[in-house]
Amino acid sequence: MTPFTVLGGYLGAGKTTLLNRLLYANHGSRLAVIVNDFGDIGIDADLVVGRDGDTINLANGCICCSLSEGLAVVLDGLRERADDIDHVIVEASGVSDPARIGDHAAPFGFELRGVIVLADAEQVRARARDKYVGATVLGQLRGADLVVLTKVDLVDDVGLEETRSWLTGIAPDTPIVESTRGELASALVLGDLQPSPFGAAAESIHPSDYDTWSDGNPTAIDRSVVADFVEALPPGVLRAKGIVHLADDPGHRYVLQVVGRRSAFTRDRAWRDDEQPETRLVVLALPNTLTDDVTFAESARRMLG
């Protein structure tokens, strides 16, 4: 199933800036980005190679779709092109509920990988107190799997810490990561963590910016061990991805995906004849999350020996 991610956040939080960076970044993924208005994205004409109705085709293999006919119509059309798409990203309207948009994924054959909500570090607390929009802002934050605190360069250290503390009170189980001018590792949005060979570093995700951990083992494991591993992940874990070799179904590989507080464990294809069945995992977390966490270390040892 094609991955499906929702980007939400109130007006001015920085969703379009983040989308632009994703569309222009060299991440190697063919994205289908769904937006309300092409004009807001401001796609460079040199990047456009064609247009088909409400879809703009880009030279890097990405496409941009307008919501002029409604989300259901767009998703139905994308389902027919699923083999040509690596990831679907929906930019939620600033006044919509991004978690409800995420509910559209499964009926159209997509796999919801996460609801990511952007929050303006300078304005989010004031907007949450506003009698007209406050309920909308709070609802967006509480429905998020991951909160991205944007425009952190516009507030001082005290204000930033107060906002982080406030967000933790609003959504206590949701990881928070900071961003300036839309700069964010693509792995956080796309989940393009590669389960790397045994013990190898996850080089694609800027290890200097985050805690990373990866390892592998060919020994088949029990399902309960996988569940225990997910349960033991510290609150600062932002993303985790893995290929799992299960003892009770050794002929098939399984895929583990974790995005903030959301996780999915699904049966994948059969192992190919030229593949060594194995479990391989990579975890991306906030700084200083994994190093001294005894519970995580024990659960990782049970997963990988």
Buried (B, 14 or more C-beta within 10 A) or exposed (E): BBBBBBBBBBBBBBBBBBBBBBBBBEBEBBBBBBBBEBEEBEBEEEBEEEEEEBBBBBEBBBBBBBBEEEBEEBBBBBBEEBEEBBBBBBBBBBEBBBBBBBEBBEEBBBBBBBBBBBBBBBBBBEBBEEEEBEEBBBBBBEBBBBBBBBBBEEBEEEBBEBBBEBBBEBBEEBBBBBBBEBEBBBBBBBBBBBBBEEEBEBEBBEEEBBBBBBBBBEEBBEBEBBEBBBEBBBBBBBBBBBBBBBEEBEEBBBBBBBBBBBBBBEEEEEBEEEEEBBBBBBBBBBEEBBEEBEEBBEBBEBBBE
